[in-house]
Amino acid sequence: IAASAGQSGQTTDYQKLGDLVSEGGYEWLTGKWLAVEDDVKYALEHSWTLDRHAMLMDLKIGDFVYHGMVMYVPSREEIIQVGADSMGGVWKGTWDQGYEGATQRVEYTGSDGTARRMEHVYVKTNDDTFQVKEYAVTDGSRASEARRTITFKRQKAAEGTK
């Protein structure tokens, strides 16, 4: 009990995810975003929850739906993400800052057990536009060329809607 009491005083020194996002200049990621590629619509939303200790990530691509949560683990100084999709897939990964922008390294496990690794790099174009570059990851190394780049545009709330 004494050891845990001594450690509890240190827990006020940690930062929460919202602090790190602000310090890194990534507040622009919050909000609703839309991309269209080959007539396929990508609707993405990042929203804060739990007093900015976590961020919810919702993605819809056609009939595919993904719900995820991004959290900061202070004891490991690591930003992690976990999520699930409408096809029975499970996603887990980490976030870091790369030379181009925010980098999300992901491991996807499908409902059949098939695993894939990929890396998404979020590159801000301006306050209302960003790109996600998707790279394959094999043998722990990221491919040199992105397999696709998707451009998202900020969605403004329509007058009279919630």
Residue frames relative to the residue before (quaternion, step in Angstrom):
aa qw qx qy qz dx dy dz
I 1.0000 0.0000 0.0000 0.0000 0.00 0.00 0.00
A 0.6440 0.5294 -0.3337 0.4400 3.60 0.92 -0.84
A 0.6443 0.5194 -0.3307 0.4535 3.60 0.98 -0.79
S 0.6814 0.4687 -0.3043 0.4727 3.58 0.91 -0.82
A 0.6188 0.5316 -0.3524 0.4586 3.61 1.05 -0.63
G 0.6484 0.5103 -0.3178 0.4671 3.58 1.00 -0.76
Q 0.6752 0.4874 -0.2920 0.4704 3.57 1.00 -0.76
S 0.6084 0.5827 -0.3712 0.3907 3.58 1.02 -0.67
G 0.6058 0.5579 -0.3593 0.4390 3.60 1.12 -0.53
Q 0.6567 0.5151 -0.3062 0.4579 3.58 1.15 -0.56
T 0.5575 0.6437 -0.4008 0.3379 3.60 1.08 -0.48
T 0.6001 0.5570 -0.3771 0.4330 3.61 1.16 -0.31
D 0.6065 0.5779 -0.3493 0.4197 3.60 1.23 -0.25
Y 0.5699 0.6253 -0.3902 0.3633 3.59 1.17 -0.34
Q 0.3818 -0.6721 0.5753 0.2675 3.52 -1.33 0.36
K 0.3270 -0.7117 0.5704 0.2474 3.53 -1.18 0.41
L 0.7313 -0.4384 0.2914 0.4338 3.55 -1.28 0.34
G 0.6428 0.5464 -0.3275 0.4254 3.59 0.91 -0.88
D 0.6220 0.5338 -0.3332 0.4660 3.59 1.07 -0.74
L 0.6872 0.4888 -0.2834 0.4567 3.58 0.87 -0.96
V 0.6324 0.5252 -0.3296 0.4643 3.59 1.01 -0.81
S 0.6595 0.5015 -0.3023 0.4713 3.59 0.95 -0.87
E 0.6769 0.4987 -0.2921 0.4558 3.58 0.85 -0.98
G 0.7054 0.4597 -0.2598 0.4728 3.59 1.03 -0.77
G 0.4684 -0.6981 0.4303 0.3288 3.58 1.27 -0.19
Y 0.5079 0.6735 -0.4019 0.3562 3.59 1.15 0.58
E 0.2746 0.7743 -0.5226 0.2280 3.63 1.17 0.41
W 0.5761 0.6235 -0.3678 0.3795 3.58 1.11 -0.67
L 0.5815 0.6077 -0.3760 0.3888 3.64 1.14 -0.45
T 0.5968 0.5792 -0.3788 0.4060 3.60 1.11 -0.56
G 0.6284 0.5353 -0.4096 0.3884 3.53 -1.18 0.61
K 0.5801 -0.5694 0.4627 0.3538 3.51 -1.40 -0.19
W 0.0803 -0.8018 0.5915 -0.0282 3.52 -0.96 1.03
L 0.1110 -0.7912 0.5994 0.0488 3.57 -1.15 0.64
A 0.0001 0.7630 -0.6464 0.0029 3.55 -1.11 0.81
V 0.1114 -0.7587 0.6360 0.0863 3.55 -1.20 0.56
E 0.0640 0.7786 -0.6181 0.0869 3.55 -0.79 1.10
D 0.8358 -0.0543 -0.0076 0.5462 3.59 -0.71 1.10
D 0.6841 -0.5132 0.2589 0.4489 3.58 0.92 1.01
V 0.5572 0.5492 -0.4138 0.4655 3.60 1.21 0.39
K 0.2838 -0.7758 0.5487 0.1282 3.55 -0.84 1.08
Y 0.1377 -0.7624 0.6305 0.0470 3.56 -0.96 1.01
A 0.0370 -0.7873 0.6154 -0.0104 3.60 -0.54 1.17
L 0.0171 -0.8164 0.5732 -0.0679 3.56 -0.58 1.22
E 0.0200 0.7906 -0.6119 0.0121 3.56 -1.01 0.80
H 0.1135 -0.7417 0.6587 0.0554 3.53 -1.08 0.93
S 0.0924 0.8011 -0.5852 0.0852 3.60 -0.74 1.01
W 0.4971 -0.6703 0.4753 0.2788 3.54 -1.11 0.77
T 0.0152 0.7631 -0.6461 -0.0023 3.54 -1.25 0.57
L 0.8208 0.2611 -0.1809 0.4747 3.57 -1.32 0.24
D 0.6553 -0.5480 0.3061 0.4202 3.56 0.84 1.08
R 0.6726 -0.5336 0.2623 0.4405 3.57 1.02 0.98
H 0.3994 0.6747 -0.5051 0.3608 3.57 1.18 0.59
A 0.7941 0.1077 -0.0433 0.5966 3.59 1.20 -0.47
M 0.2350 -0.7351 0.6190 0.1458 3.51 -1.33 0.45
L 0.3085 -0.7265 0.5855 0.1853 3.55 -1.00 0.86
M 0.1179 -0.7730 0.6212 0.0514 3.55 -1.06 0.81
D 0.0077 -0.7900 0.6121 -0.0345 3.55 -0.70 1.12
L 0.0130 -0.7958 0.6037 -0.0460 3.55 -0.87 1.03
K 0.0244 -0.7694 0.6382 0.0070 3.52 -1.01 0.88
I 0.0067 -0.7643 0.6435 -0.0404 3.55 -0.85 1.11
G 0.7910 -0.1204 0.0406 0.5985 3.57 -0.17 1.24
D 0.8022 -0.1979 0.1853 0.5320 3.60 -0.70 -1.12
F 0.5504 0.6161 -0.3802 0.4159 3.60 1.29 -0.23
V 0.0404 -0.7901 0.6116 -0.0101 3.58 -0.93 0.97
Y 0.0698 -0.7795 0.6223 0.0132 3.56 -1.02 0.91
H 0.0592 -0.7568 0.6500 0.0358 3.57 -1.07 0.83
G 0.0671 0.8107 -0.5768 0.0745 3.55 -0.78 1.01
M 0.2109 -0.7466 0.6129 0.1501 3.53 -1.33 0.23
V 0.2073 -0.7532 0.6175 0.0915 3.53 -0.98 1.00
M 0.0147 0.8058 -0.5886 0.0637 3.57 -0.86 1.02
Y 0.3356 -0.6997 0.5869 0.2310 3.54 -1.27 0.44
V 0.2000 -0.7562 0.6140 0.1059 3.57 -0.92 0.97
P 0.3132 -0.8072 0.4649 0.1849 3.62 -0.01 1.27
S 0.6610 0.5332 -0.3225 0.4179 3.61 0.89 -0.88
R 0.7442 0.3422 -0.2038 0.5362 3.60 1.18 -0.55
E 0.3010 -0.7669 0.4968 0.2728 3.57 1.34 -0.18
E 0.5026 0.6343 -0.4037 0.4267 3.54 0.95 1.02
I 0.2582 -0.7251 0.6172 0.1635 3.55 -1.08 0.80
I 0.0642 -0.8155 0.5750 -0.0155 3.56 -0.68 1.16
Q 0.1336 -0.7621 0.6249 0.1036 3.52 -1.30 0.36
V 0.0303 -0.7613 0.6475 0.0127 3.54 -1.11 0.81
G 0.1320 0.8051 -0.5705 0.0939 3.55 -1.09 0.62
A 0.2379 -0.7384 0.6133 0.1487 3.49 -1.40 0.11
D 0.2372 -0.7814 0.5605 0.1378 3.55 -1.20 0.48
S 0.6780 -0.5335 0.3548 0.3602 3.52 -1.35 0.30
M 0.6618 0.4757 -0.3125 0.4879 3.60 1.26 -0.02
G 0.6208 -0.5738 0.3291 0.4209 3.58 1.29 0.30
G 0.4820 0.6745 -0.4286 0.3591 3.57 1.27 0.22
V 0.2247 -0.7430 0.6175 0.1269 3.54 -1.24 0.60
W 0.1511 -0.7907 0.5924 0.0307 3.54 -0.94 1.01
K 0.0993 0.7614 -0.6395 0.0373 3.56 -1.06 0.74
G 0.1668 0.8042 -0.5543 0.1349 3.52 -1.06 0.67
T 0.3860 -0.6883 0.5649 0.2412 3.48 -1.40 -0.16
W 0.2835 -0.7254 0.6034 0.1715 3.53 -1.30 0.48
D 0.0430 0.7681 -0.6374 0.0435 3.51 -1.17 0.71
Q 0.4598 -0.6384 0.5236 0.3270 3.54 -1.30 0.07
G 0.1298 -0.7926 0.5941 0.0444 3.58 -0.73 1.11
Y 0.7006 -0.4726 0.3166 0.4308 3.56 -1.24 0.07
E 0.7025 0.4352 -0.2745 0.4917 3.63 1.15 -0.47
G 0.7509 -0.2827 0.2250 0.5528 3.58 1.12 -0.61
A 0.7618 -0.3106 0.2684 0.5011 3.54 -1.27 -0.44
T 0.1340 -0.8105 0.5695 0.0271 3.57 -0.81 1.03
Q 0.1206 -0.7843 0.6083 0.0185 3.52 -0.81 1.12
R 0.1333 -0.7739 0.6168 0.0536 3.57 -0.61 1.16
V 0.0800 -0.8463 0.5247 -0.0454 3.57 -0.59 1.20
E 0.1100 -0.7263 0.6705 0.1042 3.50 -1.25 0.66
Y 0.1350 -0.7931 0.5933 0.0270 3.54 -0.70 1.17
T 0.0652 -0.7673 0.6368 0.0376 3.57 -0.98 0.89
G 0.3239 -0.7704 0.5249 0.1617 3.55 -0.59 1.19
S 0.6879 -0.4882 0.3397 0.4160 3.55 -1.27 0.29
D 0.6756 0.4747 -0.2872 0.4855 3.59 1.21 -0.46
G 0.6068 -0.5849 0.3407 0.4167 3.60 1.30 0.05
T 0.4722 0.6717 -0.4406 0.3629 3.57 1.28 -0.13
A 0.1613 -0.7973 0.5775 0.0693 3.58 -0.86 0.98
R 0.0264 -0.7641 0.6445 0.0067 3.54 -1.15 0.78
R 0.1882 -0.7550 0.6160 0.1230 3.53 -1.15 0.63
M 0.0630 0.7870 -0.6102 0.0657 3.52 -1.09 0.78
E 0.2343 -0.7415 0.6067 0.1651 3.52 -1.31 0.21
H 0.1540 -0.7648 0.6214 0.0727 3.55 -0.96 0.96
V 0.1203 -0.7740 0.6194 0.0537 3.56 -0.88 0.97
Y 0.2183 -0.7798 0.5807 0.0833 3.56 -0.73 1.18
V 0.0392 -0.8182 0.5716 -0.0487 3.56 -0.47 1.27
K 0.3227 -0.7575 0.5388 0.1782 3.59 -0.57 1.17
T 0.2534 -0.7486 0.5970 0.1378 3.56 -0.92 0.99
N 0.7217 -0.2130 0.1607 0.6387 3.55 0.98 -1.01
D 0.7668 -0.3779 0.2346 0.4629 3.62 -1.25 -0.09
D 0.7783 0.3421 -0.1699 0.4984 3.60 1.14 -0.54
T 0.7536 0.3053 -0.1828 0.5527 3.60 1.27 0.11
F 0.1131 0.7641 -0.6344 0.0303 3.56 -1.12 0.69
Q 0.3268 -0.7251 0.5710 0.2033 3.55 -1.28 0.37
V 0.1878 -0.7160 0.6552 0.1508 3.52 -1.26 0.58
K 0.1456 -0.7642 0.6256 0.0587 3.54 -0.78 1.13
E 0.1652 -0.7988 0.5744 0.0690 3.56 -0.74 1.07
Y 0.0883 -0.7940 0.6015 -0.0024 3.54 -0.82 1.12
A 0.4286 -0.6385 0.5649 0.2991 3.55 -1.15 0.61
V 0.1579 -0.7487 0.6337 0.1139 3.58 -1.19 0.61
T 0.0578 0.7843 -0.6129 0.0767 3.57 -0.68 1.15
D 0.8377 0.0636 -0.0983 0.5334 3.54 -1.00 0.87
G 0.7035 -0.4893 0.2572 0.4467 3.58 1.06 0.78
S 0.6842 0.4592 -0.2859 0.4892 3.60 1.26 -0.10
R 0.4418 -0.6860 0.5196 0.2532 3.53 -1.07 0.84
A 0.5297 -0.6136 0.4823 0.3321 3.57 -1.05 0.80
S 0.5416 -0.6467 0.4300 0.3219 3.58 -1.09 0.64
E 0.7596 0.2822 -0.1638 0.5626 3.60 1.15 -0.57
A 0.4852 -0.6425 0.5090 0.3046 3.54 -1.07 0.79
R 0.3981 -0.7121 0.5144 0.2642 3.58 -0.99 0.77
R 0.7831 -0.0831 -0.0045 0.6163 3.55 1.29 -0.27
T 0.1748 -0.7439 0.6368 0.1022 3.51 -1.31 0.52
I 0.0910 -0.7990 0.5943 0.0091 3.54 -0.77 1.09
T 0.2480 -0.7751 0.5686 0.1200 3.57 -0.89 0.98
F 0.1606 -0.7901 0.5896 0.0480 3.56 -0.76 1.15
K 0.1696 -0.7621 0.6183 0.0901 3.54 -1.13 0.79
R 0.5306 -0.6391 0.4600 0.3136 3.55 -1.01 0.89
Q 0.2713 -0.7414 0.5935 0.1564 3.54 -1.08 0.84
K 0.2780 -0.7528 0.5773 0.1511 3.54 -0.73 1.09
A 0.5085 -0.6289 0.4881 0.3281 3.57 -1.05 0.76
A 0.4046 -0.7097 0.5241 0.2407 3.56 -0.88 0.96
E 0.5804 -0.5877 0.4364 0.3567 3.56 -1.09 0.72
G 0.8177 0.2422 -0.1893 0.4867 3.57 -0.90 0.93
T 0.6488 0.4630 -0.3481 0.4935 3.63 1.21 0.10
K 0.5706 -0.6188 0.4130 0.3477 3.53 -1.22 0.36
